[in-house]
Amino acid sequence: MTSKLEQLRSMTTVVADTGDIEAVARLKPVDCTTNPSIVLKAIGSAAFADKFKEAVAWGRKQGGTEDAIAAAVADRLAIDVGSALAGLVPGRVSTEVDADLSFDTKASIDKAHQIIAAYKERGIEKDRILIKLASTWEGIKAAEVLQKEGIDCNLTLLFSMAQAVACADAKAFLISPFVGRILDWYKKSTGQDYTAETDPGVVSVRAIYNYYKANGINTIVMGASFRNTGEIEALAGCDRLTIAPNLLDELDKAEGTLERKLSPEKFEPVKPIAMDEKTFRWMLNEDQMGTEKLSDGIRLFAKDLGILRDMVKKELTLAAA
C-alpha cells in the first residue's frame, strides 16, 4: 500500500513549509513557502554559510546607513533562500514582504516589485514566485493591485472568514489559512483538547474552503501551520497544504487508507458576504482569536526579521574591525 503522503499527493498539491534544502530535495514538494522565521533558520545552516558571507561582503560595498545596509543584505539573503528552493521545486516559491510593512499598502507594493526584480536578475521569472503578504486590510489591498499587474500573491497570517472573503474579493491567487496557531489559541483559551474533527483550525479551513467552492471563487486555499498529521489528514483534498518536513516524513512512513475530506464538487450552499473596509474591520474586531493571532503573527515575523538584520549588522561590524 502506498504511504499516506503519496495518497495525499493524489488529491492535494503538497507544499514544503521550509528553507531546508536537503529536506526539499528529499521530499520533492511541488512548491515551497518561506517566511522570516524560516529564512532566519535557513541562513543559520551550513548550506547557506557561504551565501551569508557573500551577502555581507556585497553589503559592505553599498552606501547608506548601517540600518539601510543591513535591511538590503537581509533582503538579498531572503532571495538567496528563495532562489535555492526555486532550483529544486517545479512550481512556486513564496517570498514574504517585510512584516513591518503590513499596514502600508504602497510600501508593500513597492517591496513586491523589488522582490520580483531581484528574482529576475537571477533568471527567475515572476510566474515562479508568489509575493507573500499579511492578511491585513492594507496587505489585501496591496495584493489587489499586484494581481492586476500580473504578480500573483499568497495572503498569509489568515485566521478568519473576514480575511478570506476580502482576499477573494481582491482576487488573490492563494491564501494560507493557519490551522495550528488557531488550535493553540483555543487550547489556551478553553483548556480543552480537541480531536482532528473538532480542531478549531481544521473547522476554520473547511468553512473557508466551502465558502470558496460554493461561490465559485478561484483563489487557492492552502492550509498552513500544522501541529500534527491528524490536522493534515482532516484536510485531505484541500487545494494545497504547506507542511513542515517532520510532518511530511511522518506521513511518508504512515500506512493505511487516507480518506478524502474535501472536494470541489461537494459543498454546502452559503451566501456571499458583501465586504468593504468597515465590514472587514468590524468582523475581525469581533473575532478575538483572529485579531490576536494576526497581531501576534506580524510581531513574531517582525522580530525574526529584526534578528536577521542584527546578525548582518554584527557581521558588518566584525568585518570592518
C-alpha positions as CSV (number, residue, x, y, z in Angstrom):
1,M,0.0,0.0,0.0
2,T,1.2,3.5,-0.8
3,S,2.1,5.8,2.0
4,K,-0.4,8.4,3.3
5,L,1.9,11.1,1.8
6,E,1.6,9.6,-1.7
7,Q,-2.2,9.3,-1.2
8,L,-2.3,12.9,-0.1
9,R,-0.4,13.9,-3.2
10,S,-3.1,12.3,-5.4
11,M,-5.7,14.7,-4.1
12,T,-3.8,17.8,-2.8
13,T,-0.8,19.8,-4.0
14,V,1.8,19.3,-1.4
15,V,4.0,22.3,-0.5
16,A,7.1,22.3,1.8
17,D,7.0,24.8,4.6
18,T,10.7,25.1,5.0
19,G,14.0,26.5,3.8
20,D,15.8,23.2,4.5
21,I,17.4,22.5,1.1
22,E,18.2,18.8,1.9
23,A,14.6,18.2,3.1
24,V,13.2,19.8,-0.1
25,A,15.5,17.7,-2.3
26,R,14.5,14.5,-0.4
27,L,10.7,15.1,-0.1
28,K,10.2,16.6,-3.6
29,P,7.2,19.0,-2.9
30,V,5.6,20.9,-5.8
31,D,6.0,24.3,-4.2
32,C,7.9,25.9,-1.3
33,T,6.8,28.6,1.1
34,T,9.0,30.6,3.4
35,N,8.6,33.3,6.0
36,P,11.1,35.4,8.0
37,S,11.4,32.7,10.6
38,I,12.2,30.1,8.0
39,V,14.7,32.4,6.2
40,L,16.4,33.1,9.6
41,K,16.7,29.3,10.3
42,A,18.0,28.6,6.8
43,I,20.7,31.3,6.9
44,G,22.0,29.8,10.1
45,S,22.5,26.4,8.4
46,A,25.7,25.1,6.8
47,A,24.0,25.1,3.4
48,F,23.9,28.9,3.4
49,A,27.1,29.8,5.3
50,D,28.8,30.9,2.1
51,K,25.8,32.8,0.9
52,F,25.7,34.7,4.2
53,K,29.4,35.7,3.8
54,E,28.8,36.7,0.2
55,A,25.8,38.8,1.1
56,V,27.7,40.6,3.8
57,A,30.6,41.2,1.5
58,W,28.2,42.7,-1.0
59,G,26.6,44.8,1.7
60,R,30.0,46.3,2.7
61,K,30.2,47.8,-0.8
62,Q,26.8,49.5,-0.6
63,G,26.3,53.1,0.6
64,G,23.9,54.3,3.2
65,T,23.2,53.9,6.8
66,E,24.0,50.8,8.8
67,D,20.3,50.1,9.1
68,A,19.7,50.5,5.4
69,I,22.6,48.2,4.5
70,A,21.5,45.6,7.0
71,A,18.0,45.7,5.5
72,A,19.4,45.4,2.0
73,V,21.5,42.4,2.9
74,A,18.6,40.7,4.7
75,D,16.5,41.2,1.5
76,R,19.3,39.6,-0.5
77,L,19.5,36.6,1.8
78,A,15.8,36.0,1.5
79,I,16.2,35.9,-2.3
80,D,19.2,33.6,-1.9
81,V,17.0,31.1,0.0
82,G,14.1,31.5,-2.4
83,S,16.4,31.1,-5.4
84,A,17.9,27.9,-4.0
85,L,14.4,26.5,-3.4
86,A,13.3,27.5,-6.9
87,G,16.0,25.4,-8.3
88,L,14.6,22.3,-6.5
89,V,10.8,22.6,-7.0
90,P,8.9,22.6,-10.3
91,G,6.3,25.1,-9.0
92,R,6.3,28.3,-7.0
93,V,8.3,29.8,-4.2
94,S,6.6,32.2,-1.8
95,T,8.7,35.1,-0.6
96,E,7.4,37.5,2.1
97,V,7.1,41.2,2.1
98,D,8.6,42.6,5.3
99,A,6.3,42.2,8.3
100,D,6.9,45.8,9.4
101,L,5.1,46.9,6.1
102,S,1.9,45.0,7.0
103,F,-0.1,48.3,7.4
104,D,1.4,50.2,4.5
105,T,-0.2,49.4,1.1
106,K,2.1,51.4,-1.1
107,A,5.3,50.3,0.7
108,S,4.1,46.7,0.3
109,I,3.6,47.1,-3.4
110,D,7.0,48.7,-3.8
111,K,8.7,45.9,-1.9
112,A,6.9,43.3,-4.0
113,H,8.2,45.0,-7.1
114,Q,11.8,44.9,-5.6
115,I,11.4,41.2,-4.9
116,I,10.2,40.3,-8.4
117,A,13.1,42.4,-9.9
118,A,15.7,40.7,-7.6
119,Y,14.5,37.3,-8.8
120,K,14.5,38.3,-12.4
121,E,18.2,39.4,-12.1
122,R,18.8,35.7,-11.2
123,G,16.9,34.4,-14.2
124,I,13.7,33.5,-12.2
125,E,10.6,34.9,-13.7
126,K,7.6,36.2,-11.8
127,D,5.5,33.1,-12.7
128,R,7.7,31.1,-10.4
129,I,7.2,33.4,-7.4
130,L,4.3,34.2,-5.0
131,I,4.5,37.5,-3.1
132,K,3.6,36.8,0.4
133,L,1.6,39.4,2.3
134,A,0.0,39.6,5.7
135,S,-3.8,39.5,5.5
136,T,-4.3,42.9,6.9
137,W,-6.7,45.2,5.1
138,E,-3.6,47.1,3.7
139,G,-1.9,43.9,2.7
140,I,-5.0,42.6,0.9
141,K,-5.4,46.0,-0.9
142,A,-1.7,45.7,-2.0
143,A,-2.4,42.2,-3.3
144,E,-5.4,43.5,-5.3
145,V,-3.1,46.0,-7.1
146,L,-0.4,43.4,-7.7
147,Q,-2.8,40.8,-9.0
148,K,-4.0,43.3,-11.6
149,E,-0.3,43.8,-12.6
150,G,0.0,40.0,-13.1
151,I,2.0,39.4,-9.9
152,D,0.5,36.5,-8.0
153,C,0.1,36.8,-4.2
154,N,0.0,34.5,-1.2
155,L,-2.0,36.1,1.6
156,T,-0.7,34.7,4.9
157,L,-1.5,35.0,8.6
158,L,-5.1,34.3,7.8
159,F,-7.3,33.3,10.7
160,S,-10.8,34.4,9.9
161,M,-13.6,34.4,7.4
162,A,-13.4,38.2,7.1
163,Q,-9.9,37.9,5.9
164,A,-10.8,35.1,3.5
165,V,-13.7,37.0,1.9
166,A,-11.6,40.1,1.5
167,C,-8.8,38.1,-0.2
168,A,-11.3,36.5,-2.6
169,D,-12.7,40.0,-3.5
170,A,-9.1,41.1,-4.2
171,K,-8.7,38.1,-6.5
172,A,-5.7,36.9,-4.6
173,F,-4.0,33.9,-6.2
174,L,-3.7,32.0,-3.0
175,I,-4.5,32.2,0.7
176,S,-2.7,30.5,3.6
177,P,-5.3,30.0,6.4
178,F,-3.4,28.8,9.6
179,V,-4.5,25.7,11.4
180,G,-2.1,25.1,14.3
181,R,-2.0,28.6,15.6
182,I,-5.8,28.7,15.8
183,L,-5.7,25.4,17.8
184,D,-3.0,26.9,20.1
185,W,-5.2,29.8,20.9
186,Y,-8.3,27.7,21.6
187,K,-6.4,25.2,23.8
188,K,-5.0,28.1,25.8
189,S,-8.3,29.9,26.0
190,T,-10.6,27.0,26.8
191,G,-8.2,24.5,28.4
192,Q,-9.8,21.8,26.3
193,D,-8.3,19.2,24.0
194,Y,-9.6,18.6,20.5
195,T,-9.8,15.8,18.1
196,A,-8.9,16.2,14.4
197,E,-12.5,16.6,13.5
198,T,-13.3,19.2,16.2
199,D,-9.9,21.1,15.9
200,P,-10.9,24.8,15.5
201,G,-8.2,25.3,12.9
202,V,-9.5,22.5,10.8
203,V,-13.0,23.7,11.2
204,S,-12.0,27.2,10.1
205,V,-10.2,26.0,6.9
206,R,-13.1,23.7,6.0
207,A,-15.5,26.6,6.3
208,I,-13.3,28.9,4.1
209,Y,-12.9,26.1,1.5
210,N,-16.7,25.5,1.5
211,Y,-17.4,29.3,1.1
212,Y,-15.0,29.5,-1.9
213,K,-16.3,26.4,-3.7
214,A,-19.9,27.3,-3.0
215,N,-19.4,30.8,-4.5
216,G,-17.2,29.8,-7.5
217,I,-14.1,31.6,-6.1
218,N,-10.9,30.7,-7.9
219,T,-8.5,31.7,-5.1
220,I,-6.5,28.7,-4.0
221,V,-6.9,27.5,-0.4
222,M,-3.6,26.3,1.1
223,G,-3.9,25.1,4.7
224,A,-0.8,26.0,6.8
225,S,0.7,25.9,10.2
226,F,0.1,22.3,11.3
227,R,0.7,20.8,14.7
228,N,0.2,17.2,13.9
229,T,-0.6,14.8,11.0
230,G,-4.2,14.4,12.2
231,E,-4.9,18.0,11.2
232,I,-3.4,17.4,7.7
233,E,-5.4,14.2,7.2
234,A,-8.6,16.0,8.3
235,L,-8.0,18.5,5.4
236,A,-7.1,15.9,2.7
237,G,-8.4,17.2,-0.6
238,C,-7.8,20.8,0.2
239,D,-6.4,22.7,-2.9
240,R,-2.9,22.8,-1.3
241,L,-1.3,22.1,2.1
242,T,2.0,23.5,3.1
243,I,3.7,21.1,5.6
244,A,6.9,21.1,7.6
245,P,9.5,18.4,6.8
246,N,9.0,16.5,10.1
247,L,5.3,16.0,9.4
248,L,5.9,15.1,5.7
249,D,8.3,12.4,7.0
250,E,5.6,11.1,9.4
251,L,3.1,10.9,6.5
252,D,5.6,9.2,4.3
253,K,6.1,6.5,6.9
254,A,2.4,6.1,7.7
255,E,0.3,3.4,6.1
256,G,-3.4,2.8,5.8
257,T,-6.1,4.4,3.7
258,L,-6.3,8.2,3.6
259,E,-9.9,9.4,3.3
260,R,-10.6,12.4,1.2
261,K,-12.3,15.0,3.4
262,L,-12.6,18.0,1.0
263,S,-13.7,18.1,-2.7
264,P,-14.5,21.0,-5.0
265,E,-17.7,19.1,-6.1
266,K,-19.0,18.7,-2.5
267,F,-20.0,21.8,-0.6
268,E,-22.9,23.3,1.3
269,P,-24.6,26.3,-0.2
270,V,-23.6,29.6,1.5
271,K,-24.4,33.1,0.6
272,P,-21.6,35.5,-0.4
273,I,-20.7,38.2,2.2
274,A,-20.6,41.8,1.0
275,M,-17.2,43.0,2.1
276,D,-15.8,46.6,2.5
277,E,-13.3,48.1,4.9
278,K,-15.8,48.9,7.6
279,T,-17.2,45.3,7.5
280,F,-13.8,43.8,7.4
281,R,-12.6,45.7,10.4
282,W,-15.8,45.1,12.4
283,M,-15.8,41.3,11.6
284,L,-12.2,41.0,12.6
285,N,-12.7,43.0,15.7
286,E,-15.5,40.7,16.8
287,D,-13.2,37.7,16.3
288,Q,-10.9,37.8,19.3
289,M,-8.8,34.8,18.1
290,G,-8.4,36.2,14.6
291,T,-7.4,39.7,15.9
292,E,-4.9,38.4,18.4
293,K,-3.3,35.8,16.2
294,L,-2.9,38.2,13.3
295,S,-1.3,40.8,15.5
296,D,0.9,38.1,17.2
297,G,2.0,36.7,13.8
298,I,3.1,40.1,12.5
299,R,5.1,40.7,15.7
300,L,6.8,37.4,15.5
301,F,7.8,37.7,11.9
302,A,9.0,41.3,12.5
303,K,11.0,40.0,15.5
304,D,12.8,37.3,13.4
305,L,13.4,39.8,10.6
306,G,15.0,42.1,13.2
307,I,17.2,39.3,14.5
308,L,18.4,38.6,10.9
309,R,19.2,42.3,10.4
310,D,21.0,42.4,13.7
311,M,23.1,39.3,12.6
312,V,24.1,41.2,9.5
313,K,25.0,44.3,11.4
314,K,27.2,42.3,13.8
315,E,29.0,40.7,10.9
316,L,29.4,44.0,9.1
317,T,31.0,45.4,12.3
318,L,33.3,42.5,12.7
319,A,34.4,42.7,9.1
320,A,35.2,46.4,9.5
321,A,37.3,45.9,12.7
